[in-house]
Amino acid sequence: MWTFHSVAFLLLMTMTGLSQGKLLKEEAVPTRFLEGGRVIRIYLPPSYDREPRRRFPVLYLHDGQNVFSSAGPHSCFGWGSWDLDKTVDRLIAEGKMREIIMVAVDNSRHRYKEYRGRVHPEGPVRSKKAAAAATNIFDNSKFEAYAHFLTKELKPKIDREYRTLKTAANTGIMGSSLGGICSLSLAWEFPKVFGRAASLSGSFHIEKRNFLEHVLMPARKKPGAARVYLDSGTIDFTGDDDDRRYTDLVADELRRLGWRDGKTLERFTEARPFTDQELEKSGLPFDKWHEAKSSQHNEFYWRMRAWRAFVFLFPPR
């Protein structure tokens, strides 16, 4: 005999199934810009198969091998993946964000130079020795190659093969740490491609704060109408502040250039690490608790904060 609770459970399971997206099998994409190929992983939203005429925004993700639940709970030195597919499923089911396609791009051994953004010289080179060193330091070829792969090969491929909304207003880019700088750099240099950008714990201190001091501070007008999400913690594994100070300065420069809080800019600071009680509820393995209380610069905290970026970048219509 069917009981009320049995029917309710069946209904809940049905609704849950309808609100789940789909992870496709990883795919190696050939490219003329990068060495070898580059592996991508794609998430399709719940309505993709049910509504064959509907088109969707797209979010491109750096460090693609870490961002979906398929990476497993033991990935990333035991921190686990970002579980972005599960987070997006939940936010969509709760009506807190639009349905989106996600395209995750694996990193490579050239991650640092691909992700650090364009590096600008601080002043004139005064000797042959300095010129030789500068040639390597200011070699932007890896960043340019990665940018060209994304804008000239991968995005056109995704737009051809999937039902996407192609405009910049419907195309985002997101990453953490170096991937945070990369996301803002790409949105800055390619405003007609990326109109949404998210940086989680962006490493804005690298290359002597190059992006802040040699891109944002000299600028007199913003290059486009990108919607930008920035966050940080207050402590990291080095004992520093998870780049909180520099993230605040990046936010200040964006405001100076015309970004508006709550409209086109969201700045969130996670004021403290999780407590023991919060860590227990989170499901993080006990052997990672000590590290989690001394650093917010890891996949665990990005997994817990990522929902804020989704809600801001892709709010429900």
C-alpha positions as CSV (number, residue, x, y, z in Angstrom):
1,M,0.0,0.0,0.0
2,W,1.3,3.4,-1.0
3,T,1.8,5.8,1.9
4,F,2.1,9.6,1.8
5,H,5.8,9.4,2.5
6,S,6.4,6.8,-0.3
7,V,4.7,9.1,-2.8
8,A,6.6,12.2,-1.5
9,F,9.9,10.3,-1.7
10,L,9.1,9.2,-5.3
11,L,8.2,12.7,-6.3
12,L,11.4,14.1,-4.7
13,M,13.5,11.6,-6.5
14,T,11.8,12.4,-9.8
15,M,12.3,16.2,-9.3
16,T,16.0,15.6,-8.3
17,G,16.5,13.6,-11.5
18,L,15.1,16.3,-13.6
19,S,17.3,18.9,-11.9
20,Q,20.6,17.1,-12.6
21,G,22.9,18.0,-15.4
22,K,25.2,15.6,-17.3
23,L,29.0,15.2,-17.4
24,L,30.2,14.2,-20.8
25,K,33.2,11.9,-21.3
26,E,36.5,13.9,-21.3
27,E,37.7,14.8,-24.8
28,A,41.2,15.6,-26.2
29,V,41.0,18.7,-28.4
30,P,43.7,19.2,-31.1
31,T,45.1,22.6,-31.3
32,R,47.7,24.5,-33.4
33,F,48.5,26.9,-30.5
34,L,49.4,24.5,-27.7
35,E,51.8,21.6,-27.4
36,G,50.0,18.3,-28.0
37,G,46.3,18.7,-27.4
38,R,44.3,19.8,-24.5
39,V,41.8,17.8,-22.6
40,I,38.3,19.3,-21.9
41,R,35.4,18.2,-19.8
42,I,31.9,19.4,-20.4
43,Y,28.8,19.7,-18.2
44,L,25.4,20.0,-19.9
45,P,22.6,21.5,-17.8
46,P,19.4,19.6,-16.8
47,S,17.2,21.1,-19.6
48,Y,19.7,20.6,-22.4
49,D,18.2,17.3,-23.7
50,R,14.6,18.1,-22.7
51,E,14.4,21.4,-24.5
52,P,16.1,20.8,-27.9
53,R,15.6,24.4,-29.1
54,R,16.9,26.2,-26.1
55,R,20.3,27.8,-26.0
56,F,22.5,28.3,-22.9
57,P,25.2,30.5,-21.5
58,V,28.7,29.0,-21.3
59,L,31.3,29.2,-18.5
60,Y,34.9,28.2,-19.3
61,L,37.0,26.9,-16.4
62,H,40.7,26.6,-15.8
63,D,42.3,23.6,-14.0
64,G,39.7,21.5,-15.6
65,Q,40.8,18.2,-14.1
66,N,39.9,19.4,-10.6
67,V,36.6,21.1,-11.0
68,F,33.9,18.4,-11.4
69,S,32.9,15.6,-9.0
70,S,34.3,13.0,-11.5
71,A,37.8,14.0,-10.2
72,G,36.9,12.1,-7.0
73,P,37.2,12.9,-3.3
74,H,40.9,12.2,-3.0
75,S,42.1,14.6,-5.8
76,C,44.0,17.8,-5.3
77,F,46.3,16.5,-2.5
78,G,43.3,15.2,-0.6
79,W,41.2,18.4,-0.7
80,G,38.8,16.8,-3.3
81,S,37.4,18.4,-6.4
82,W,35.4,21.7,-6.7
83,D,32.2,19.6,-7.3
84,L,31.0,22.4,-9.5
85,D,28.5,20.1,-11.3
86,K,26.8,19.3,-8.0
87,T,26.8,23.0,-6.9
88,V,25.3,24.1,-10.2
89,D,22.7,21.4,-10.1
90,R,21.6,22.5,-6.6
91,L,21.5,26.2,-7.5
92,I,19.5,25.5,-10.6
93,A,17.0,23.4,-8.7
94,E,16.7,26.1,-6.1
95,G,16.1,28.8,-8.8
96,K,19.1,30.8,-7.8
97,M,20.9,30.8,-11.1
98,R,20.4,30.2,-14.8
99,E,21.2,26.9,-16.4
100,I,24.6,27.0,-18.0
101,I,27.0,24.8,-20.0
102,M,30.4,24.4,-18.3
103,V,33.6,23.7,-20.3
104,A,36.6,22.7,-18.1
105,V,40.0,22.9,-19.7
106,D,42.8,20.9,-18.1
107,N,46.0,22.7,-17.1
108,S,49.5,21.7,-18.4
109,R,53.1,21.8,-17.3
110,H,53.2,25.4,-18.5
111,R,50.4,26.4,-16.1
112,Y,52.3,29.4,-14.6
113,K,53.1,31.2,-17.8
114,E,49.7,30.3,-19.4
115,Y,47.7,31.6,-16.5
116,R,49.7,34.6,-15.2
117,G,48.3,37.0,-17.8
118,R,50.3,39.4,-19.9
119,V,53.4,40.6,-18.1
120,H,54.5,44.2,-18.8
121,P,58.1,45.5,-18.3
122,E,58.5,47.9,-15.4
123,G,60.9,50.2,-17.3
124,P,63.7,50.4,-19.9
125,V,66.2,47.6,-20.1
126,R,69.7,49.0,-19.5
127,S,72.1,46.2,-20.3
128,K,72.5,43.1,-22.5
129,K,72.4,40.9,-19.4
130,A,69.2,42.5,-18.2
131,A,67.8,42.3,-21.7
132,A,68.5,38.5,-21.8
133,A,66.8,38.0,-18.5
134,A,63.9,40.2,-19.5
135,T,63.4,38.2,-22.7
136,N,62.4,35.2,-20.5
137,I,60.6,37.1,-17.8
138,F,58.4,39.0,-20.2
139,D,57.9,36.1,-22.6
140,N,54.1,36.2,-23.0
141,S,54.0,33.5,-25.7
142,K,52.5,30.9,-23.4
143,F,49.7,33.1,-22.2
144,E,49.0,34.3,-25.8
145,A,48.9,30.7,-27.0
146,Y,46.4,29.7,-24.3
147,A,44.3,32.8,-25.0
148,H,44.3,32.0,-28.7
149,F,43.3,28.4,-28.0
150,L,40.3,29.5,-26.0
151,T,39.1,32.3,-28.2
152,K,40.0,31.0,-31.7
153,E,39.6,27.3,-31.4
154,L,37.8,26.1,-28.3
155,K,35.0,28.6,-28.1
156,P,34.2,28.3,-31.9
157,K,34.2,24.5,-31.5
158,I,31.8,24.6,-28.5
159,D,29.5,27.1,-30.3
160,R,29.4,24.8,-33.3
161,E,28.7,21.6,-31.5
162,Y,26.4,22.7,-28.7
163,R,23.4,25.0,-28.4
164,T,25.2,28.0,-26.8
165,L,24.4,31.7,-26.4
166,K,27.4,33.1,-28.2
167,T,27.6,36.7,-27.0
168,A,30.1,38.0,-24.5
169,A,27.2,38.7,-22.1
170,N,26.5,35.0,-22.0
171,T,30.2,33.8,-21.9
172,G,32.2,33.5,-18.7
173,I,35.6,32.5,-17.5
174,M,36.5,31.3,-14.0
175,G,39.5,30.1,-12.0
176,S,41.3,30.2,-8.7
177,S,44.8,31.3,-7.7
178,L,46.7,31.8,-11.0
179,G,43.5,30.9,-12.7
180,G,41.9,34.0,-11.1
181,I,44.4,36.3,-12.7
182,C,44.0,34.5,-16.0
183,S,40.2,35.0,-15.9
184,L,40.4,38.7,-15.3
185,S,43.2,39.1,-17.9
186,L,41.2,37.3,-20.6
187,A,38.1,39.3,-19.8
188,W,40.2,42.5,-20.0
189,E,41.9,41.6,-23.3
190,F,39.0,40.0,-25.0
191,P,35.9,41.9,-23.8
192,K,34.0,40.9,-26.9
193,V,34.4,37.2,-26.0
194,F,34.2,37.1,-22.2
195,G,31.6,39.2,-20.5
196,R,31.7,37.3,-17.2
197,A,34.8,36.7,-15.0
198,A,35.4,35.1,-11.6
199,S,38.6,35.0,-9.5
200,L,38.7,32.9,-6.4
201,S,41.7,33.6,-4.2
202,G,43.4,35.2,-7.2
203,S,47.2,35.4,-6.8
204,F,47.5,39.1,-7.6
205,H,50.9,39.4,-5.9
206,I,52.8,37.5,-8.6
207,E,55.2,39.2,-10.9
208,K,55.4,42.2,-8.5
209,R,51.6,42.7,-8.7
210,N,51.9,43.1,-12.5
211,F,48.2,42.9,-13.3
212,L,47.3,45.4,-10.6
213,E,50.1,47.9,-11.2
214,H,50.7,47.6,-15.0
215,V,47.2,46.8,-16.3
216,L,44.6,48.2,-13.9
217,M,46.3,51.3,-12.4
218,P,47.4,52.9,-15.7
219,A,43.9,52.4,-17.3
220,R,41.7,55.3,-17.8
221,K,38.6,53.5,-19.0
222,K,37.3,49.9,-18.8
223,P,37.5,47.9,-22.0
224,G,34.0,46.4,-21.8
225,A,31.0,45.7,-19.6
226,A,32.3,42.5,-18.0
227,R,30.6,41.3,-14.8
228,V,33.3,40.5,-12.3
229,Y,33.3,38.3,-9.1
230,L,36.3,38.5,-6.7
231,D,36.9,36.6,-3.5
232,S,39.6,35.7,-1.0
233,G,40.1,34.3,2.4
234,T,42.2,35.9,5.1
235,I,45.0,33.3,5.5
236,D,46.9,31.0,3.3
237,F,49.5,28.2,3.5
238,T,52.3,30.8,3.4
239,G,51.0,32.6,6.5
240,D,49.9,35.5,4.4
241,D,46.4,36.7,3.8
242,D,45.3,34.8,0.7
243,D,46.0,38.0,-1.3
244,R,43.1,39.7,0.5
245,R,45.0,43.1,0.4
246,Y,45.7,42.9,-3.3
247,T,42.2,41.6,-4.1
248,D,40.8,44.6,-2.3
249,L,43.1,46.9,-4.4
250,V,41.9,45.2,-7.6
251,A,38.3,45.8,-6.6
252,D,39.1,49.4,-5.8
253,E,40.7,49.9,-9.3
254,L,37.7,48.3,-11.0
255,R,35.4,50.7,-9.0
256,R,37.5,53.6,-10.2
257,L,37.0,52.5,-13.8
258,G,33.3,52.2,-13.5
259,W,32.4,48.8,-12.0
260,R,29.5,49.1,-9.5
261,D,29.2,46.9,-6.4
262,G,26.2,44.6,-6.6
263,K,25.7,45.4,-10.2
264,T,28.8,44.6,-12.2
265,L,31.2,43.8,-9.3
266,E,31.0,41.4,-6.4
267,R,33.8,41.3,-3.8
268,F,33.5,38.7,-1.0
269,T,36.0,38.1,1.8
270,E,35.7,34.9,3.8
271,A,36.6,36.4,7.1
272,R,37.9,33.3,8.9
273,P,38.7,29.6,8.3
274,F,36.1,27.0,9.2
275,T,35.7,25.9,12.8
276,D,35.9,22.2,13.9
277,Q,32.1,22.1,13.9
278,E,31.9,23.5,10.4
279,L,34.6,21.2,9.1
280,E,32.7,18.2,10.6
281,K,29.5,19.2,8.8
282,S,31.4,19.8,5.5
283,G,32.5,16.2,5.2
284,L,36.2,17.1,4.8
285,P,38.4,14.2,6.0
286,F,39.6,14.7,9.5
287,D,43.3,14.5,8.5
288,K,42.8,17.7,6.5
289,W,41.3,19.7,9.3
290,H,44.5,21.2,10.6
291,E,45.5,22.5,7.2
292,A,42.0,23.8,6.6
293,K,42.2,25.9,9.7
294,S,45.5,27.5,8.6
295,S,44.8,28.1,4.9
296,Q,41.8,29.1,2.8
297,H,43.8,28.8,-0.5
298,N,42.7,25.3,-1.6
299,E,40.1,23.3,-3.4
300,F,38.0,22.8,-0.2
301,Y,37.4,26.5,0.3
302,W,36.9,27.1,-3.4
303,R,34.3,24.3,-3.5
304,M,32.5,25.9,-0.6
305,R,32.6,29.5,-2.0
306,A,32.0,28.8,-5.7
307,W,28.2,29.1,-5.4
308,R,28.6,32.9,-4.8
309,A,30.3,33.3,-8.2
310,F,27.5,31.4,-10.0
311,V,24.7,33.3,-8.4
312,F,26.4,36.6,-9.2
313,L,27.5,35.8,-12.8
314,F,24.5,33.9,-13.9
315,P,21.5,35.1,-11.8
316,P,18.0,33.8,-12.8
317,R,16.2,36.0,-15.3
